[in-house]
Amino acid sequence: MAKNINKSTFSWALYDWANSAYATVILAGFFPLFFKQYWSDASDVSTSTFQLGLTNSIASTVIVILAPVLGAIADAGNLKKRLLLIFASLGIFMSGALYFVAQGETILALTLFCLSVVGFSGSIIFYDALLTDVSEEKNYNKVSSLGYALGYLGGGVLFAFDVYMMLNPESFGFSNSAEAVKFSFLTVSLWWFVFSLPLFFNVQEKHYQSTLKPRAAIFAGFEQLRITFYKIKKLPMVLLFLFAYWLYIDGVDTIVRMAVDYGMSLGFNASDLITALLITQFVGFPSAIAFGYLANFIGTKQGILLAIVIYLLTTLWASQISDVSEFYKLAIIIGLVQGGVQALSRSFYARIIPKNQSAEFFGFYNMLGKFAAVIGPIMVGVFSVMTQSPRISILSISVFFVMGGIMLYYVDENKAKKMLTEYNQ
């Protein structure tokens, strides 16, 4: 891989190292924990779960609405870096601003968190779009994998430091763990900012449509979305897979966002929950690679189905756990399949779509991935309020794995490729 990596490529990949600190430390880790313990003014855990789930869904909805427009604008001409800077700056500043939110300021904490998610998710759109500017097509997979690898490591390294700081606050001059956790939001902001700089200094945009005005790009974005959906309807197996993917990846994303909140609802110690999340982070990277090798033996679709079954059984088990040691075991199991189901889904999709229209089809795929983070969290929140039971709320996620798995089972790769041949003629 080394011979394919130059200064521009490595600078691009470092942005994954930079922003993954937010995804790990704030999105999945400390914010759900700290919100329930410190910022929420709710009198019961069910209400705070609903508040968190609703906020996650609102932020994801904003990105789903903006995604096609933003993607078109990014292609309008020399705008990807500038728009990445705008959204990254939003995420960086909102993350750092969480440090200044006082105890019990629920609305302010949720507002800043929502804006930080929008900034983080929006920046990813333009980061992905810059891949074609830093690498030749034959090296896309290698360069993209480098970004994922650095993301796992970067997020894990800072998270490990912040967890150690939370567990040993006096060693860092803090009077208690709450001060240390609040300071961790500043560390994410600083980390994100510093490691984003190489991209802005060393990456140059090469591919853009200089004749397309930004205003025209807005309309072009929605028109392209309509055209792509029309093409997908002509490939029923692709459409069936996308529906299946939307369902089961919703379950995956919901578990990522709501796992710590669930553990808190059961009364588990905060340090134990964060440690479990850290375990998942480091188990995930090598397991994703291992799943790739496994798929070569059992098949890509079978590998995805295996991961879905494991997720389903894990969800059923999670609804019954009573001891934190079981939470640790769940963290390890999730780590084993989390990266694998994402990697194999992308690989399977690439097999059944037109190769000369892959960017267009993957744009639709990525939009569905973002939309997947809308329904799951709010459903968990609604069930939590309706039943007053965190166990039932987490159990509700199983419906995504059941329905998604059933639909995926009926996706026939051979039939999909036959349809693809007819489509290309």
Buried (B, 14 or more C-beta within 10 A) or exposed (E): EEEEBEEBBBBBBBBBBBBBBBBBBBBBBBBBBBBBBBBBEBEEBBBBBBBBBBBBBBBBBBBBEBBBBBBBBBBBBEBBBEBBBBBBBBBBBBBBBBBEBEBEBBEBBBBBBBBBBBBBBBBBBBBBBBBBBBBEEEBBEBBBBBBBBBBBBBBBBBBBBBBEBBBEBEEEEBEEBBBBBBBBBBBBBBBBBEBBEBBBEBBEBEEBBEEBEBEBBBEBBEEBBEEBEEBBEEBEBBBBBBBBBBBBBBBBBBBBBBBBBBBBBBEBEBBBBBBBBBBBBBBBBEBBBEBBEBBEEEBBBEBBBBBBEBBBEBBBEBBEBEEBEBBBBBBEBBBBBBBBBBBBBBBBBBBBBBEEBBEBBBBBBBBBBBBBBBBBBBBBBBBBBEBEBBBBBBBBBBBBBBBBBEBBEEBBBEEBEEBBEEBEE
